[in-house]
C-alpha cells in the first residue's frame, strides 16, 4: 500500500497505485486531488514545460524553488511520495 506500506489488496482505478483499504484509498484520492488542482494552474504548467525543456535544469530548479507556487507543488509531491511521520500517526 502506498499510504501505510501494508500488503495491498486493490489498485486505484485512475493511476493503478496499490492500496489496502478504503481509508487508504480516500487518503490517496485526497492527495491526488490536491496535486491535480495545483497542476491546473497555467503558470505552474509553464514552469514545468520550461524545466523539462531547459538546458541547465539545476539552475532552473534553484530559481523555481524561489517561486511560492512551485514550492507548494514540490511540497505536495514530496508529501505524497514520502509522508511525514506526523501524518502516518
N, C-alpha and C positions, 0 to 999 in steps of 0.2 A: 504494500500500500504506500503510495507516495505521500500520504499525510502522516500516518502513525507508524509506518515501517513494519506492520504486521503482515502476515501472509495474505495477499489479495485474493478476493473471490470473484470480483467483477472488473469490467473496464468501462471507462467513460465513453458514452456513445459519440461524443463530439471529438475528443482528442486521443482516445484509446489508452490513457494512462490507467494503471491498475489502482483499485481501491478496495477496501474490505467491508465497508458498512455504509448505511445511509448517512450517518453523521459525517463520515469522512468525505462522502460524495458531496454533501452540502457545503462543507468547508472548501473543497476543491472548486466547486461551481462558483462560490463567492469570490475566491481568488481570481478565477478566470474572468469573472465579470468586471472586477476592478481593473485588471490588465487590459481587457478589451476596451473599456471606456477610455483609458489613457491613450490607447492606440488610435482612437477616433480623432484625436487632436491633429490637425493638419501640420502644425509647427513641429510636433514630435515626429511625425511621419517624415517630414523633410529632413530633420536632423538624422534620422535613421538612414535615409537614402544617401545623404552626404557622407555619413560614416562608412557605409557599405562601399561607396564609390571612391572614397578619398585615398590619396597616396600615403599620407602619414597618419595612420589610424590612431597611434598612441597620442600624437599631438591633438588630434580632433577629440579624443576621449578626455584628455585633460581640459580642453576648452569647454566641452559639453557638460562636464561634471560641475561647471560653474553655473549652469542653467538649472533653475529650480525644477522645471518640468522634466528635464532629463534625469535629474537626481531622484525625483519621485518615481519615474519609470524604472530606474535601476534598483531602487529600494523595493519596489513591488516585485520585480523579477527575482531578486535575491530572497525576499520573503517567501516566495513560492518554492524555490529550489532548496533553500536552507532556512527552514523556520527557526525562529529564536527559541531558546529554552522556555521563556515565559509563555509563548503561545502553545507549547506542547502540553503544559500542565493544566 
